[in-house]
Amino acid sequence: MPEASHAVEPRRARVEIDLAALERNFRRLEARVAPARVLPVVKADAYGHGAVAVARRLAPLGAAGVAVALVEEGIELRRAGVREAILVLSPTPRGAEEALVEFELTPAISGADQLERIEAAGTRAGRRIPVHLKFDTGMTRLGLPPDAAAGLVDRLRRSPGLALAGLMSHLAEAEEPASPANDRQLAAFRELVERLPRDSGCALHLANSAGALQLPETRFDLVRCGLALYGIAPEGVAADLEPVMSLRAELVQVRDVEVGTRAGYGGRWTATRPTRVGVVPVGYADGYPWRAGESAEALLGGRRIRHAGAVSMDLMLFDLGPAGGEVGDSVTLLGRDGGEEIAAREIAGRAGTLVYEVLCHFGLRLPRRAVEGRPAAAGTATVAGAAPR
């Protein structure tokens, strides 16, 4: 294949990850939950923020390792040089036991079959694999039965292939702190803890982000922080956290249109006044939710502009208003520009979905840039280098 004779023009859209804000969020969460330690959750590519970059930034700060969902996510971090403890939250699939040994991953065991397979792998390797036992205290999703706790703990004390490193469960309704389900789960977890030998030395953890911020009694030794780490607290909770992700794009085409001009698929938008419209190279293939299109807004020069019509696969069209705009101007689809901000929760609300989904989907094919501090516009960002994936 012949070499390119000219440089390829980079795409005029990108996700920016503010690693300085990430670090500040970690420090604030750390102070808030002390003496518990923060276990950053970096599954799903750190909720779309870039797992490798996030893990590398937080590792020197005293994080209690990192947590992923999948064995392959843990392998990616190991190959990228992450040496801290990596907890794999989801069940280890059949055939992946040897990878746990090879890459020194710590599985959360939530079923008897997993325990048997992982114990056999550790025994074959002549080493004891550290594991966390996950119990179902009311989520009714993953978890061992609580009445099996005493026997399992005793078994692990004698096992040649397993070592008990943690005991955990997961809150189902921590977003609703007044829910009686939280008290029931906390009581069930405390009963589990009471069955542990005093010298077990294992880490106890129950709280996710919402639990860590709203239910102090659920913190125990570790708190598994995901969404809060990336700057989004439960609604109504004052946590002094900063959004880490922004999405910015440049106008790639602008034109003036007259009253009555229809635009986009199905002509869903009609100009009600003479105005200027502009195109940005972001669409639902990049993770912007199609269902948010009818009411979506963005920022141009610190002011809000309305989306015009339906979100296309690769493009979005905005009514730039009387102030207009020019090709090359920066449009903020997520993040801050001047005194205005488009929050992930706002986009999720317009799309009728979860903020988690919005964050995880951005970046399907968008390049990421690591920045130190939140720039006002894409063209003025202080780029610290591309955030590793």
Residue pairs with C-beta under 8 A, 6 or more apart in sequence:
10 367
11 281
11 366
11 367
12 249
12 250
12 252
12 280
12 281
13 247
13 248
13 249
13 250
13 280
13 281
13 282
13 286
13 366
14 247
14 248
14 249
14 366
14 367
14 368
14 369
14 378
15 48
15 245
15 246
15 247
15 362
15 363
15 366
15 367
15 368
15 369
16 245
16 246
16 247
16 248
16 335
16 368
16 369
16 370
16 371
16 374
16 375
16 378
16 381
17 49
17 50
17 53
17 54
17 244
17 245
17 368
17 369
17 370
17 371
17 387
18 242
18 243
18 244
18 245
18 246
18 371
18 372
18 373
18 374
19 53
19 57
19 244
19 370
19 371
19 372
19 384
19 387
20 371
20 372
20 373
21 231
21 242
21 243
21 244
21 373
21 374
22 49
22 54
22 57
22 58
22 229
22 230
22 231
22 244
23 57
23 58
23 61
24 242
25 228
25 229
25 230
25 231
25 241
25 242
25 244
26 38
26 40
26 58
26 61
26 63
26 229
27 61
28 239
28 240
28 241
29 38
29 212
29 223
29 225
29 228
29 229
29 239
29 241
30 37
30 38
30 61
30 62
32 212
32 213
32 239
33 207
33 212
33 216
33 219
33 223
36 207
36 212
36 219
36 220
36 221
36 222
36 223
37 62
37 63
37 64
37 221
37 222
37 223
38 63
38 64
38 222
38 223
38 225
38 229
39 63
39 64
39 65
39 66
39 67
39 87
39 205
39 222
39 223
39 224
39 225
40 54
40 55
40 58
40 63
40 66
40 67
40 225
40 226
40 229
41 47
41 66
41 67
41 68
41 89
41 208
41 224
41 225
41 226
41 229
42 51
42 54
42 55
42 66
42 67
42 68
42 73
42 77
43 51
43 67
43 68
43 69
43 70
43 73
43 89
43 226
44 69
44 360
45 51
45 73
45 360
45 363
45 389
46 53
46 54
46 55
46 230
47 226
47 227
47 230
47 356
47 359
47 360
48 245
48 287
48 359
48 360
48 361
48 362
48 363
49 230
49 244
49 245
49 359
49 387
50 363
50 368
50 370
50 387
50 388
50 389
51 66
51 68
51 73
51 76
51 77
51 389
52 76
52 77
52 80
52 82
52 387
52 388
52 389
53 368
53 370
53 387
53 388
55 66
55 77
55 80
55 82
55 84
56 80
56 81
56 82
56 388
58 66
59 66
59 82
59 83
59 84
63 84
64 85
64 203
64 222
65 84
65 85
65 86
65 87
65 106
66 77
66 82
66 84
66 85
66 86
66 87
67 86
67 87
67 88
67 89
67 224
68 74
68 77
68 86
68 87
68 88
68 89
69 88
69 89
69 90
70 88
70 90
71 88
71 92
71 93
71 96
71 99
71 100
71 105
73 88
74 86
74 88
74 103
74 105
75 99
75 103
75 105
77 86
78 86
78 103
78 104
78 105
80 388
85 106
85 130
86 103
86 104
86 105
86 106
87 105
87 106
87 107
87 108
87 132
87 166
88 100
88 105
88 106
88 107
88 108
89 108
90 108
90 142
91 110
91 111
91 114
91 142
92 100
92 107
92 109
92 114
92 117
92 118
94 117
97 117
97 118
97 120
97 121
98 121
99 105
100 106
100 107
100 118
100 121
100 129
101 121
101 122
101 125
101 127
101 129
106 129
106 130
106 131
106 132
106 165
106 166
107 114
107 118
107 129
107 131
107 132
108 131
108 132
108 133
108 134
108 166
108 168
109 115
109 118
109 131
109 132
109 133
109 134
109 144
110 134
110 136
110 142
110 143
110 144
111 142
111 144
112 144
115 131
115 152
115 162
118 129
118 131
118 161
118 162
119 129
119 159
119 161
119 162
120 161
121 129
121 161
122 128
122 129
122 159
122 160
122 161
122 162
123 160
123 161
124 161
125 161
127 161
128 159
128 160
128 161
128 162
128 163
129 161
129 162
129 163
130 163
130 164
130 165
131 156
131 162
131 163
131 164
131 165
131 166
132 165
132 166
132 167
132 168
132 202
132 203
133 144
133 149
133 152
133 153
133 156
133 164
133 166
133 167
133 168
134 142
134 143
134 144
134 168
134 169
134 170
135 143
135 144
135 145
135 146
135 149
135 167
135 168
135 169
135 188
135 189
135 192
136 142
136 143
136 144
136 145
136 146
136 169
137 143
137 146
137 169
137 170
137 184
137 185
137 188
137 189
137 192
137 206
138 172
138 181
138 184
138 185
138 188
139 169
139 170
139 171
139 172
139 185
140 172
141 170
142 170
143 169
143 170
144 152
146 188
146 191
146 192
149 167
149 192
149 195
149 196
150 195
153 164
153 167
153 195
153 196
153 197
153 200
156 162
156 163
156 164
157 164
157 197
164 200
164 202
165 202
165 203
166 202
166 203
166 204
166 205
166 222
167 192
167 193
167 196
167 200
167 202
167 203
167 204
167 205
168 204
168 205
168 206
169 185
169 188
169 189
169 192
169 206
170 206
170 208
171 182
171 185
171 206
171 207
171 208
171 210
171 211
171 215
171 218
172 181
172 185
173 179
173 181
173 182
174 182
174 207
174 208
174 210
174 211
174 214
174 215
174 218
174 234
175 210
175 234
176 182
177 210
177 214
177 215
182 211
182 215
182 218
185 206
186 206
186 215
186 217
186 218
189 204
189 206
189 218
193 204
193 220
196 202
203 221
203 222
204 220
204 221
204 222
205 220
205 221
205 222
205 223
205 224
206 218
206 219
206 220
207 215
207 218
207 219
207 220
207 223
207 224
208 223
208 224
208 225
208 226
209 223
209 224
209 225
209 226
209 227
209 228
209 229
209 233
209 234
210 228
210 234
211 218
211 219
211 223
212 218
212 219
212 223
212 224
212 225
212 228
213 228
213 233
213 234
213 237
213 239
214 234
214 237
227 233
227 355
227 356
228 239
228 241
229 244
230 243
230 244
230 245
230 359
231 241
231 242
231 243
231 244
231 245
232 241
232 243
232 344
232 345
232 355
232 359
233 239
233 241
235 345
242 374
243 335
243 336
243 341
243 343
243 344
245 334
245 335
245 344
245 359
245 362
246 332
246 334
246 335
246 336
246 374
247 282
247 288
247 332
247 333
247 334
247 335
247 362
247 366
248 330
248 331
248 332
248 333
248 335
248 377
248 378
248 381
249 280
249 281
249 282
249 330
249 331
249 333
249 378
250 280
250 281
250 327
250 328
250 329
250 330
250 331
250 378
250 379
251 278
251 279
251 280
251 325
251 326
251 327
251 328
251 329
251 331
252 279
252 280
252 281
252 327
253 278
253 279
253 327
254 276
254 277
254 278
254 279
254 320
254 324
254 325
254 326
254 327
255 276
255 277
256 274
256 275
256 276
257 263
257 271
257 274
257 275
257 276
257 277
258 271
258 274
259 271
259 272
259 273
259 274
260 270
260 271
261 270
261 271
262 269
262 270
262 271
263 269
263 270
263 271
263 277
263 308
263 309
263 317
264 308
264 309
264 310
264 312
264 317
265 309
265 310
265 312
266 309
266 310
267 309
268 294
268 309
268 310
269 308
269 309
269 317
269 319
271 277
271 319
275 319
275 320
275 321
275 322
276 320
276 321
276 324
276 325
277 308
277 317
277 318
277 319
277 320
278 300
278 317
278 318
278 320
278 325
278 329
278 331
279 315
279 316
279 317
279 318
280 298
280 315
280 316
280 318
280 331
280 333
281 314
281 315
282 288
282 314
282 315
282 316
282 333
282 366
283 311
283 312
283 313
283 314
283 315
283 316
284 290
284 311
284 312
284 313
285 313
285 314
285 364
285 365
286 314
286 362
286 363
286 364
286 365
286 366
287 358
287 360
287 361
287 362
287 363
287 364
287 366
288 296
288 311
288 316
288 333
288 347
288 361
288 362
289 311
289 347
289 348
289 350
289 351
289 353
289 357
289 358
289 361
290 310
290 311
290 351
291 350
291 351
291 352
291 353
292 311
292 347
292 350
292 351
293 307
293 309
293 310
293 311
293 316
294 307
294 310
294 350
295 306
295 307
295 350
296 306
296 307
296 311
296 316
296 347
296 350
297 304
297 305
297 306
297 307
297 342
297 346
298 304
298 305
298 307
298 316
298 318
298 331
298 332
298 333
298 342
299 305
299 331
299 332
299 335
299 336
299 337
299 338
299 340
299 341
299 342
300 318
300 320
300 325
300 329
300 330
300 331
300 332
300 337
301 323
301 325
301 329
301 337
301 338
302 337
302 338
302 339
302 340
302 376
303 321
303 323
303 338
303 340
304 340
305 318
305 319
305 320
305 321
305 331
306 318
306 319
307 316
307 317
307 318
307 319
308 317
308 318
308 319
309 317
316 333
318 331
325 331
328 379
330 337
330 377
330 378
330 379
332 342
332 377
332 378
333 342
334 342
334 343
334 344
334 347
334 358
334 362
335 341
335 342
335 374
336 374
336 376
337 376
337 377
338 376
344 355
344 358
344 359
345 355
347 358
348 354
348 355
348 357
348 358
351 358
367 386
368 386
368 387
368 389
369 381
369 383
369 384
369 385
369 386
369 387
370 383
370 384
370 385
370 386
370 387
371 381
371 382
371 383
371 384
372 382
372 384
373 382
375 381
375 382
